Amino acid sequence: MIYPYINRLNKISAAACFAVLLTACQSSNDLEQATAAQQEGYCLPAQLAKNIKLADVAPSTEHNHIQLTGRVMSNPEKYYRFVPLLDGVVSKVNFSLGDYVKKGTVLLEVRSPELSSLNAELRTAQAQLKLAQRQLSATQEMFEDGVASERELIEAQQDVEMAQLEITKVQENLGIYGGSLERGVLIIKAPLSGHIVSKNIVGGQQIEAGDDPLFSIADLEEVWVMANVYAGNLSSVKQGMEVEVKASAYPDQVFKGKIDRLANTFDTEERVLKARISILNRDLLLKPEMFVNVSVTQDNTGQNDAQQHLLSFPAKAMIFSNSRHQVVVYRDSCSFDIVQLEPVYQTQNTVMVKAGLKEGDKVVTENHLLIYNQIQN
């Protein structure tokens, strides 16, 4: 009776082993299929594939004009900020924000205990100068009459010079504070003609040495535009080039200028080279911190047709990674190419290249960073 039981047990064990072996084989096949699927490349999810945004690579028609962005700023050589270097109280303010002031106009009057000693020194030096001048005059007459010696005359002249030097010393100390001393009050005058572009002071306000600037003056009849030059434009933008500047506030107004200077280093935050453009602004239309568009016209004299045949695509498709310019080229939802490029020209909206792409290629313009990272990973 025991042998039939053992036979049944062997059959059950054999069946269980076969089932385990079959499951293991199926799992192995599934893993191989999954690995093969990963090796085929990244495929867009259905929703992303449905809404993907593409742009055609086409022949360029605008590479003769480079469009740059820029910002208006005051000319630092015609800009003055008054920072207090002593403690005191502002007794009088003679200007308002936006006022035009001429050079020499009295702007502030400041009272300070620190001025007392300087005021005493100045009065003493002035009194000594008057005394020395009277003594010199008397000695001069006595010398001409033969009563005083030449040595006495020289000593009298030296006394006058010493008194004058003492007054100059006090005045230089006052100059460090930014003004002159009158009636025991520090008088602050405009060092240049221009407009008050900032004002952080009122009458009766107490000030401390090293405070923020109390006011700023800028001559706005000539301003600077700091234009952003992208890496792809470096070979085309040169010092001395004539440019046209437009501001959105004045769509029909064109401001003309030229590139005075190109920086030698890239701006670490914006990753652009700064070009300085001087603009005459006699109507005061351009204001500091205003954003503008700068158009640089290229001179293609001497270039052959091959050099002028460029391809263009939207600038928003560009990816800058690992110090390289790249784009994601779409073939189908499971096939993409990452192409490294060297831009020839680059404007605010368009990038132009000579090689790396061909007419009719499609570049991804939205979610391209997501696709780029998925392909890289």
Phi, psi and omega per residue, in radians:
M1 nan -0.417 -3.068
I2 -1.333 -0.505 -3.072
Y3 -1.154 -0.748 3.080
P4 -1.029 -0.624 -3.140
Y5 -1.140 -0.719 3.136
I6 -1.163 -0.675 3.128
N7 -1.080 -0.748 3.127
R8 -1.123 -0.669 -3.135
L9 -1.135 -0.667 3.123
N10 -1.160 -0.695 3.126
K11 -1.127 -0.700 3.136
I12 -1.140 -0.720 -3.139
S13 -1.148 -0.705 3.123
A14 -1.116 -0.709 3.134
A15 -1.135 -0.704 3.139
A16 -1.140 -0.726 3.119
C17 -1.128 -0.664 3.126
F18 -1.133 -0.690 3.133
A19 -1.145 -0.742 3.118
V20 -1.099 -0.747 3.134
L21 -1.114 -0.700 3.134
L22 -1.131 -0.729 3.126
T23 -1.110 -0.728 3.137
A24 -1.107 -0.698 3.128
C25 -1.140 -0.721 3.117
Q26 -1.127 -0.698 3.131
S27 -1.125 -0.683 3.115
S28 -1.108 -0.728 3.125
N29 -1.124 -0.729 3.129
D30 -1.085 -0.726 -3.136
L31 -1.116 -0.726 3.118
E32 -1.099 -0.713 3.121
Q33 -1.135 -0.709 -3.141
A34 -1.143 -0.729 3.115
T35 -1.102 -0.728 3.115
A36 -1.101 -0.673 3.132
A37 -1.128 -0.698 3.123
Q38 -1.150 -0.607 -3.102
Q39 -1.253 -0.295 -3.135
E40 -1.270 -0.353 3.135
G41 2.059 3.062 -3.096
Y42 -1.422 2.331 3.075
C43 -1.980 2.422 3.121
L44 -1.157 2.407 2.962
P45 -1.041 2.678 -3.017
A46 -0.986 -0.778 -3.103
Q47 -1.159 -0.728 3.131
L48 -1.175 -0.691 3.118
A49 -1.097 -0.578 -3.121
K50 -1.228 -0.584 -3.041
N51 -1.908 0.259 -3.086
I52 -1.121 2.461 -3.138
K53 -1.883 2.212 -3.097
L54 -2.200 2.779 3.056
A55 -2.420 2.498 -3.125
D56 -1.420 2.494 2.966
V57 -1.454 2.143 -3.014
A58 -2.332 2.818 3.063
P59 -1.038 2.449 -3.115
S60 -1.432 2.441 3.095
T61 -2.106 0.017 -3.028
E62 -2.262 0.316 -3.041
H63 -1.271 -0.123 3.081
N64 -1.336 -0.220 -3.108
H65 -2.146 2.104 3.084
I66 -1.739 2.195 3.133
Q67 -1.783 2.124 3.132
L68 -2.062 2.732 3.014
T69 -1.742 2.760 -3.120
G70 -2.788 3.066 -3.122
R71 -2.418 2.393 3.136
V72 -1.414 2.418 3.057
M73 -2.499 2.771 3.089
S74 -1.213 2.645 3.053
N75 -1.257 1.986 -3.085
P76 -1.050 -0.395 3.129
E77 -1.329 -0.225 3.124
K78 -2.222 0.844 -3.069
Y79 -2.454 2.359 -3.094
Y80 -2.359 2.314 3.054
R81 -2.109 2.302 3.125
F82 -1.738 2.021 3.081
V83 -1.930 2.176 -3.111
P84 -1.186 2.405 3.120
L85 -2.011 0.254 3.087
L86 -2.618 2.793 3.086
D87 -1.507 2.536 3.128
G88 3.051 -2.889 3.139
V89 -2.265 2.321 3.108
V90 -1.378 2.001 -3.093
S91 -1.554 -0.394 -3.091
K92 -2.716 2.402 3.057
V93 -2.169 2.208 -3.027
N94 -1.944 0.418 -3.112
F95 -2.616 2.876 3.050
S96 -2.221 2.838 3.130
L97 -1.070 2.280 -3.138
G98 1.636 -0.186 -3.141
D99 -1.119 2.589 2.976
Y100 -1.651 2.224 -3.124
V101 -2.155 2.525 3.102
K102 -1.624 2.716 3.106
K103 -1.009 2.299 -3.137
G104 1.654 -0.137 3.127
T105 -1.179 2.352 3.090
V106 -1.277 2.121 -3.078
L107 -1.813 -0.776 -3.075
L108 -2.353 2.676 2.928
E109 -2.211 2.219 -3.048
V110 -2.177 2.313 3.045
R111 -1.852 2.388 -3.092
S112 -2.669 2.444 3.046
P113 -1.059 -0.475 -3.131
E114 -1.154 -0.322 -3.124
L115 -1.423 -0.278 -3.056
S116 -1.056 -0.845 -3.112
S117 -1.148 -0.697 3.106
L118 -1.136 -0.660 3.120
N119 -1.127 -0.713 3.115
A120 -1.145 -0.745 3.122
E121 -1.086 -0.712 -3.118
L122 -1.154 -0.761 3.136
R123 -1.119 -0.712 3.121
T124 -1.107 -0.769 -3.141
A125 -1.128 -0.677 3.132
Q126 -1.164 -0.687 3.109
A127 -1.159 -0.725 3.112
Q128 -1.113 -0.614 3.122
L129 -1.155 -0.754 3.117
K130 -1.084 -0.762 3.126
L131 -1.103 -0.751 -3.135
A132 -1.150 -0.648 3.128
Q133 -1.171 -0.691 3.093
R134 -1.147 -0.702 3.132
Q135 -1.147 -0.659 3.119
L136 -1.139 -0.739 -3.141
S137 -1.079 -0.746 3.140
A138 -1.174 -0.726 -3.139
T139 -1.138 -0.634 3.133
Q140 -1.088 -0.760 3.126
E141 -1.145 -0.724 3.136
M142 -1.165 -0.606 3.114
F143 -1.176 -0.696 3.130
E144 -1.171 -0.526 3.114
D145 -1.489 -0.059 3.122
G146 1.448 0.159 -3.135
V147 -1.464 -0.745 -3.140
A148 -1.686 2.583 3.127
S149 -1.466 2.910 3.100
E150 -1.119 -0.618 3.121
R151 -1.067 -0.751 3.126
E152 -1.121 -0.639 3.093
L153 -1.132 -0.754 3.139
I154 -1.118 -0.727 3.115
E155 -1.082 -0.673 3.114
A156 -1.155 -0.694 3.089
Q157 -1.127 -0.681 3.116
Q158 -1.151 -0.640 3.106
D159 -1.083 -0.696 3.099
V160 -1.126 -0.769 -3.134
E161 -1.100 -0.705 3.130
M162 -1.107 -0.727 3.124
A163 -1.138 -0.704 3.097
Q164 -1.128 -0.691 3.107
L165 -1.125 -0.648 3.126
E166 -1.140 -0.717 3.089
I167 -1.114 -0.752 3.128
T168 -1.067 -0.695 3.134
K169 -1.065 -0.811 -3.139
V170 -1.112 -0.744 -3.132
Q171 -1.133 -0.633 3.086
E172 -1.154 -0.667 3.073
N173 -1.105 -0.683 3.075
L174 -1.164 -0.618 3.122
G175 -1.088 -0.538 3.084
I176 -1.075 -0.619 3.112
Y177 -1.333 -0.148 3.050
G178 1.669 0.234 -3.108
G179 -2.745 -2.865 3.120
S180 -2.221 2.797 -3.088
L181 -1.771 2.097 3.090
E182 -2.421 2.264 -3.130
R183 0.970 0.541 -3.138
G184 1.298 0.197 -3.112
V185 -2.067 2.446 3.073
L186 -1.376 2.063 -3.117
I187 -1.743 2.130 3.128
I188 -1.809 2.081 3.140
K189 -1.950 2.707 3.130
A190 -1.197 2.151 3.137
P191 -1.389 -0.200 3.115
L192 -2.680 2.843 3.088
S193 -1.490 2.423 3.139
G194 2.987 -2.933 -3.122
H195 -1.818 2.533 3.044
I196 -1.321 1.937 -3.077
V197 -1.774 -0.182 3.024
S198 -2.658 2.551 -3.116
K199 -2.592 2.089 -3.115
N200 -2.272 0.745 -3.054
I201 -2.597 2.550 3.027
V202 -2.379 2.800 3.114
G203 -1.060 2.414 -3.137
G204 1.519 -0.060 -3.104
Q205 -1.336 2.409 3.085
Q206 -1.493 2.389 -3.123
I207 -2.146 2.741 3.108
E208 -2.246 2.613 3.118
A209 -1.034 2.315 3.117
G210 1.530 0.090 3.066
D211 -1.081 2.959 3.032
D212 -1.054 2.738 -3.138
P213 -0.912 2.338 -3.141
L214 -1.360 -0.551 3.079
F215 -2.809 2.856 3.109
S216 -2.375 2.493 3.083
I217 -2.110 2.370 3.111
A218 -2.369 2.392 3.001
D219 -1.519 1.840 -3.031
L220 -1.626 0.118 3.126
E221 -1.298 -0.250 2.976
E222 -2.426 2.122 -3.107
V223 -2.109 2.909 3.061
W224 -1.886 2.479 2.945
V225 -1.959 2.126 3.100
M226 -1.698 1.818 -3.071
A227 -1.586 2.571 3.141
N228 -1.646 2.021 3.140
V229 -1.815 2.048 -3.127
Y230 -1.354 2.819 -3.093
A231 -0.997 -0.637 -3.122
G232 -1.233 -0.194 -3.109
N233 -1.780 -0.059 -2.992
L234 -1.048 -0.641 -3.102
S235 -1.345 -0.162 -3.039
S236 -1.948 -0.402 -3.115
V237 -1.720 2.115 -3.056
K238 -2.201 2.718 3.049
Q239 -1.113 2.417 3.138
G240 1.650 -0.167 -3.135
M241 -1.181 2.465 3.042
E242 -1.367 2.481 -3.117
V243 -2.363 2.831 3.014
E244 -2.101 2.339 -3.083
V245 -2.048 2.340 3.095
K246 -2.267 2.534 3.092
A247 -2.101 2.511 -3.109
S248 -1.093 -0.429 3.126
A249 -1.228 -0.394 -3.132
Y250 -2.303 1.332 -3.031
P251 -1.068 -0.440 -3.104
D252 -1.744 0.044 -3.085
Q253 -1.783 2.311 3.099
V254 -2.059 2.206 3.100
F255 -1.842 2.219 -3.086
K256 -1.784 2.523 3.109
G257 -2.853 -2.954 3.098
K258 -2.513 2.761 -3.136
I259 -1.352 1.951 -3.125
D260 -1.421 -0.601 -3.029
R261 -2.767 2.496 3.005
L262 -1.931 2.314 3.116
A263 -1.134 2.727 -3.133
N264 -1.656 -0.179 -3.134
T265 -2.300 2.688 3.130
F266 -1.373 2.541 2.997
D267 -1.192 2.121 -3.013
T268 -1.186 -0.462 -3.115
E269 -1.504 -0.803 -3.073
E270 -1.617 -0.181 3.127
R271 0.972 0.762 3.096
V272 -2.365 2.824 3.029
L273 -1.690 2.379 -3.095
K274 -1.605 2.258 3.053
A275 -1.919 2.259 -3.122
R276 -1.677 2.224 -3.112
I277 -2.156 2.190 3.090
S278 -1.568 2.282 -3.105
I279 -2.216 2.240 2.991
L280 -1.267 2.283 -2.991
N281 -2.344 0.879 -3.027
R282 -1.121 -0.486 3.105
D283 -1.488 -0.031 3.091
L284 1.035 0.577 3.134
L285 -1.336 -0.656 -3.140
L286 -1.443 2.227 -3.101
K287 -1.951 2.558 3.072
P288 -0.971 2.474 -3.132
E289 1.334 0.077 3.079
M290 -1.341 2.379 3.098
F291 -1.541 2.436 -3.071
V292 -2.399 2.904 3.021
N293 -1.920 2.372 -3.084
V294 -2.041 2.201 3.137
S295 -1.908 2.131 3.107
V296 -1.948 2.130 -3.133
T297 -1.612 2.217 -3.131
Q298 -1.474 2.490 3.048
D299 -1.693 1.918 -3.079
N300 -1.636 0.253 3.126
T301 -1.042 2.244 3.114
G302 1.597 -0.150 3.099
Q303 -1.473 2.450 3.093
N304 -1.502 3.017 -3.077
D305 -1.086 -0.652 -3.104
A306 -1.087 -0.640 3.140
Q307 -1.237 -0.446 -3.083
Q308 -1.570 -0.207 3.140
H309 -1.479 1.676 -3.117
L310 -2.019 2.760 3.069
L311 -1.892 2.565 -3.079
S312 -2.270 2.730 3.055
F313 -2.708 2.855 -3.094
P314 -1.092 2.445 -3.111
A315 -1.128 -0.461 -3.114
K316 -1.222 -0.190 3.080
A317 -1.431 -0.219 -3.058
M318 -1.289 2.430 3.045
I319 -2.091 2.191 3.087
F320 -1.888 1.917 -3.093
S321 -2.522 2.439 -3.139
N322 0.941 0.690 3.110
S323 1.093 0.481 3.137
R324 -2.322 2.555 3.028
H325 -1.586 2.242 -3.078
Q326 -2.467 2.760 3.016
V327 -2.377 2.734 3.042
V328 -1.747 2.033 3.133
V329 -1.673 2.231 -3.084
Y330 -1.570 2.227 3.010
R331 -1.850 -0.968 2.958
D332 -2.700 -3.109 -3.010
S333 -1.128 -0.225 3.094
C334 -2.129 0.276 -3.103
S335 -2.502 2.083 -3.140
F336 -2.395 2.687 3.034
D337 -2.156 2.374 2.995
I338 -1.725 2.038 -3.025
V339 -1.966 2.226 3.070
Q340 -1.525 2.370 -3.020
L341 -2.261 2.803 2.982
E342 -2.145 1.713 -3.121
P343 -1.046 2.396 3.057
V344 -1.556 -0.836 3.039
Y345 -2.291 2.677 3.075
Q346 -2.562 2.191 3.065
T347 -1.893 -3.043 -3.134
Q348 -1.120 -0.562 -3.042
N349 -2.005 -0.240 -2.977
T350 -2.374 2.514 3.028
V351 -2.045 2.368 3.136
M352 -2.083 2.308 -3.104
V353 -2.267 2.801 3.122
K354 -1.783 -0.508 -3.067
A355 -2.524 2.867 3.097
G356 1.850 -0.492 3.114
L357 -2.236 2.900 3.043
K358 -2.296 2.727 -3.112
E359 -1.017 2.333 -3.125
G360 1.729 -0.270 3.050
D361 -1.061 2.644 3.125
K362 -2.023 2.177 3.133
V363 -1.867 2.559 -3.126
V364 -1.444 2.264 -3.069
T365 -1.930 -0.219 3.087
E366 -2.360 2.497 -3.080
N367 1.055 0.338 -3.119
H368 -1.229 -0.497 3.076
L369 -1.164 -0.681 3.090
L370 -1.073 -0.823 3.137
I371 -1.143 -0.715 -3.138
Y372 -1.046 -0.792 -3.128
N373 -1.171 -0.658 3.127
Q374 -1.133 -0.722 3.128
I375 -1.166 -0.717 -3.137
Q376 -1.129 -0.600 -3.099
N377 -1.425 nan nan
